[in-house]
Amino acid sequence: MANRGGPAQRPNPQTQGKICQFKLVLLGESAVGKSSLVLRFVKGQFHEYQESTIGAAFLTQTVCLEDTTVKFEIWDTAGQERYHSLAPMYYRGAQAAIIVYDITNMDSFGRAKVWVKELQRQASPNIVIALAGNKADLANSRAVECEEAQTYADENGLLFMETSAKTAKNVNEIFLAIAKKLPKNEQASGAGSTNQGRRLQELDGSPKAAGNCCK
């Protein structure tokens, strides 16, 4: 059953200026809510029981800025360890990444730090990285303090928000923050790999889609 919180704003053809297209990848441990974040962002929906992503799912959504429409081509990767070796195929050429952890699971935060290091070492040098502390609706069971994550993000030059796919808290906002930080004077360089991704998705079938926090 879907909760409140609509999908991201779509472009108005009467007012939009230029259109920029960017490849964005989601990374993180299994069951932290990556697919739920994407489903909330793209369709404004939340499913209490979300199937695990197999390999990766591909979705698109747009964000409207003042004079630019940003089109995100989103790769939602599987979090299981057996799929880790496939991750470089999805973050290669990406202009943005969201690394997701579960605020009630300290191990998932540690795993997020490993992903940050991997992207800093192997991804595009100018990639925009956001850290999302998901399941903010479960704050009473938190294991990772917001201040700790904020400090880590600041030290590593990351965007950071605590999010909740269930309540829609900061879901659109984190994608909007990424859109604002991306350079608008050039088109995405990963278009070729994205077109390949579309063909792969057609073969594989439909995707198994799975505020600033400190007061």
RODO-2510 file (C-alpha; in nm, 4 decimals, decimal comma):
residues 215
     n   res          X          Y          Z
     1     m     0,0000     0,0000     0,0000
     2     a     0,1482     0,3346    -0,1024
     3     n     0,2082     0,6045     0,1531
     4     r     0,1892     0,9770     0,0938
     5     g     0,4611     1,1534    -0,0969
     6     g     0,4403     1,1997    -0,4709
     7     p     0,7042     1,1445    -0,7355
     8     a     0,9575     1,4084    -0,8251
     9     q     0,8435     1,7084    -1,0239
    10     r     0,8324     1,6516    -1,3969
    11     p     0,9361     1,9091    -1,6550
    12     n     0,6926     2,1631    -1,7920
    13     p     0,7641     2,1916    -2,1656
    14     q     0,6514     2,5539    -2,1595
    15     t     0,9105     2,6619    -1,9040
    16     q     1,2020     2,4205    -1,9218
    17     g     1,5360     2,5349    -2,0600
    18     k     1,8091     2,2940    -2,1541
    19     i     1,7964     1,9266    -2,0654
    20     c     2,0970     1,7540    -1,9079
    21     q     2,1199     1,3781    -1,8717
    22     f     2,3220     1,2085    -1,5988
    23     k     2,3913     0,8522    -1,4959
    24     l     2,3330     0,7859    -1,1255
    25     v     2,4064     0,4644    -0,9382
    26     l     2,2786     0,3485    -0,5984
    27     l     2,5112     0,1396    -0,3848
    28     g     2,4832    -0,0105    -0,0390
    29     e     2,4316    -0,3229     0,1649
    30     s     2,1351    -0,5480     0,0966
    31     a     1,8043    -0,4484     0,2635
    32     v     1,9026    -0,0866     0,3388
    33     g     1,6211     0,0370     0,1146
    34     k     1,7894     0,1337    -0,2134
    35     s     1,5069     0,0053    -0,4303
    36     s     1,2474     0,1606    -0,2012
    37     l     1,4172     0,5003    -0,2325
    38     v     1,4133     0,4739    -0,6106
    39     l     1,0512     0,3591    -0,6185
    40     r     0,9496     0,6515    -0,3959
    41     f     1,1451     0,8978    -0,6125
    42     v     1,0286     0,7665    -0,9491
    43     k     0,6701     0,6605    -0,8751
    44     g     0,5852     0,8134    -0,5373
    45     q     0,5164     0,4659    -0,3982
    46     f     0,6313     0,2571    -0,1048
    47     h     0,5910    -0,1188    -0,0647
    48     e     0,6376    -0,2587     0,2842
    49     y     0,7797    -0,5813     0,1448
    50     q     1,0221    -0,5152    -0,1390
    51     e     1,1816    -0,7950    -0,3372
    52     s     1,5608    -0,7982    -0,3473
    53     t     1,7056    -0,6565    -0,6653
    54     i     1,8758    -0,9120    -0,8862
    55     g     2,1816    -0,7687    -1,0600
    56     a     2,0519    -0,4167    -1,1157
    57     a     1,7342    -0,2352    -1,2118
    58     f     1,7217     0,0618    -1,4502
    59     l     1,4785     0,3519    -1,4097
    60     t     1,4606     0,7161    -1,5145
    61     q     1,3242     1,0321    -1,3548
    62     t     1,3614     1,4055    -1,4082
    63     v     1,4236     1,6931    -1,1699
    64     c     1,3425     2,0519    -1,2650
    65     l     1,5778     2,3321    -1,1713
    66     e     1,5229     2,6987    -1,2579
    67     d     1,6486     2,6842    -1,6162
    68     t     1,7484     2,3208    -1,6551
    69     t     1,5763     1,9853    -1,6571
    70     v     1,8006     1,7143    -1,5165
    71     k     1,7221     1,3640    -1,6348
    72     f     1,8583     1,0927    -1,4090
    73     e     1,9274     0,7514    -1,5583
    74     i     1,9293     0,5448    -1,2404
    75     w     2,1001     0,2115    -1,1844
    76     d     1,9722     0,0477    -0,8661
    77     t     2,2294    -0,2196    -0,7846
    78     a     2,1856    -0,5365    -0,5827
    79     g     2,3369    -0,5266    -0,2351
    80     q     2,4151    -0,8932    -0,1895
    81     e     2,7847    -0,9747    -0,1685
    82     r     2,7680    -1,2108    -0,4651
    83     y     2,6834    -0,9151    -0,6902
    84     h     2,9642    -0,6896    -0,5648
    85     s     3,1933    -0,7803    -0,8546
    86     l     2,9322    -0,6430    -1,0958
    87     a     2,9208    -0,2988    -0,9336
    88     p     3,1997    -0,1387    -1,1416
    89     m     2,9970    -0,2123    -1,4548
    90     y     2,7235     0,0132    -1,3187
    91     y     2,9237     0,2947    -1,1575
    92     r     3,1683     0,3230    -1,4467
    93     g     3,0906     0,6494    -1,6245
    94     a     2,8386     0,7561    -1,3591
    95     q     2,8261     1,1273    -1,2811
    96     a     2,6503     1,0719    -0,9466
    97     a     2,6074     0,8065    -0,6794
    98     i     2,3912     0,7622    -0,3720
    99     i     2,5419     0,5335    -0,1103
   100     v     2,2686     0,4103     0,1206
   101     y     2,2893     0,2733     0,4733
   102     d     2,0275     0,1822     0,7336
   103     i     2,0385     0,4096     1,0404
   104     t     1,9410     0,1103     1,2580
   105     n     2,2330    -0,1012     1,1330
   106     m     2,5889     0,0051     1,2154
   107     d     2,7360    -0,2621     0,9879
   108     s     2,5579    -0,1083     0,6900
   109     f     2,7203     0,2275     0,7746
   110     g     3,0611     0,0611     0,7777
   111     r     2,9831    -0,0955     0,4425
   112     a     2,8813     0,2457     0,3077
   113     k     3,2269     0,3782     0,3977
   114     v     3,3820     0,0965     0,1942
   115     w     3,1720     0,1990    -0,1057
   116     v     3,2815     0,5605    -0,0635
   117     k     3,6472     0,4565    -0,0726
   118     e     3,5880     0,2376    -0,3765
   119     l     3,4201     0,5186    -0,5686
   120     q     3,6884     0,7680    -0,4688
   121     r     3,9496     0,5252    -0,5966
   122     q     3,7859     0,3857    -0,9107
   123     a     3,4912     0,5985    -1,0259
   124     s     3,4984     0,9181    -1,2316
   125     p     3,7120     1,1800    -1,0515
   126     n     3,4333     1,4417    -1,0531
   127     i     3,1539     1,2085    -0,9433
   128     v     2,9015     1,3650    -0,7038
   129     i     2,8524     1,1313    -0,4082
   130     a     2,5620     1,1519    -0,1657
   131     l     2,5308     0,9527     0,1560
   132     a     2,1747     0,8580     0,2524
   133     g     2,0942     0,7373     0,6028
   134     n     1,7719     0,5557     0,5213
   135     k     1,4871     0,4352     0,7455
   136     a     1,4744     0,7646     0,9350
   137     d     1,1211     0,6659     1,0379
   138     l     1,2876     0,4116     1,2701
   139     a     1,4847     0,6756     1,4603
   140     n     1,3861     0,5197     1,7936
   141     s     1,5948     0,2164     1,6952
   142     r     1,8870     0,4058     1,5486
   143     a     2,2392     0,2663     1,5746
   144     v     2,4108     0,5404     1,3710
   145     e     2,3922     0,8935     1,5074
   146     c     2,3137     1,1638     1,2562
   147     e     2,6034     1,3767     1,3786
   148     e     2,8506     1,0920     1,3231
   149     a     2,7361     1,0438     0,9651
   150     q     2,7311     1,4185     0,8996
   151     t     3,0890     1,4523     1,0240
   152     y     3,2015     1,1624     0,8057
   153     a     3,0260     1,3160     0,5036
   154     d     3,1836     1,6566     0,5665
   155     e     3,5300     1,5033     0,5961
   156     n     3,4882     1,3210     0,2648
   157     g     3,3115     1,5910     0,0644
   158     l     2,9789     1,4063     0,0458
   159     l     2,6249     1,5338     0,0386
   160     f     2,4336     1,3879     0,3325
   161     m     2,0706     1,3491     0,4375
   162     e     1,8739     1,1072     0,6466
   163     t     1,5893     0,9717     0,4367
   164     s     1,2814     0,7569     0,4699
   165     a     1,1375     0,5823     0,1678
   166     k     0,8359     0,4968     0,3836
   167     t     0,7417     0,8542     0,4765
   168     a     0,9113     1,0188     0,1742
   169     k     1,1340     1,2263     0,4043
   170     n     1,4180     1,3857     0,2053
   171     v     1,3818     1,1441    -0,0871
   172     n     1,3116     1,4036    -0,3561
   173     e     1,5374     1,6445    -0,1694
   174     i     1,8500     1,4292    -0,1948
   175     f     1,8073     1,3844    -0,5696
   176     l     1,7429     1,7585    -0,6027
   177     a     2,0605     1,8369    -0,4079
   178     i     2,2570     1,6118    -0,6413
   179     a     2,0990     1,7734    -0,9472
   180     k     2,2020     2,1175    -0,8221
   181     k     2,5612     2,0070    -0,7682
   182     l     2,6094     1,8424    -1,1074
   183     p     2,7723     2,0522    -1,3829
   184     k     2,5150     2,1751    -1,6356
   185     n     2,7574     2,2811    -1,9077
   186     e     2,8089     1,9333    -2,0448
   187     q     2,5993     1,6332    -2,1250
   188     a     2,6510     1,3022    -1,9520
   189     s     2,9502     1,1144    -2,0845
   190     g     2,8014     0,7723    -2,0111
   191     a     2,5331     0,7820    -2,2789
   192     g     2,6748     0,4830    -2,4639
   193     s     2,6750     0,2598    -2,1602
   194     t     2,3246     0,3777    -2,0726
   195     n     2,1940     0,2812    -2,4159
   196     q     2,3493    -0,0596    -2,3634
   197     g     2,1731    -0,0705    -2,0284
   198     r     1,8379    -0,0092    -2,1933
   199     r     1,8929    -0,3027    -2,4268
   200     l     1,9952    -0,5233    -2,1348
   201     q     1,6848    -0,4198    -1,9414
   202     e     1,4604    -0,5054    -2,2357
   203     l     1,6138    -0,8528    -2,2404
   204     d     1,5951    -0,9006    -1,8653
   205     g     1,2366    -0,7756    -1,8303
   206     s     1,0902    -0,5133    -1,6032
   207     p     1,3006    -0,3790    -1,3151
   208     k     1,2587    -0,5492    -0,9819
   209     a     1,2252    -0,2186    -0,8175
   210     a     1,2628    -0,2751    -0,5148
   211     g     1,5893     1,6717     0,5448
   212     n     1,9009     1,7458     0,6364
   213     c     1,8720     1,5410     0,9490
   214     c     2,0461     1,7247     1,2264
   215     k     1,8258     1,9628     1,4193
***
